[in-house]
């Protein structure tokens, strides 16, 4: 979401520090005031770190797997 017009882009280090401190028990409000970051931005960071970044695709086959499959198909 960052990078859009009117939105600030915060360094990854600050984002990670804020999220870890919230998970340690500090309040979003206190950290929002300390760092000068909106509570909505912090809320989005927490939500973002919970969701998986990828959709879980199957890993690509290796060359050896393709060769084995080719050999098997030729034998059929």
Helices and strands as residue ranges (DSSP letters): H 12-23, H 28-35, H 39-50, H 63-75
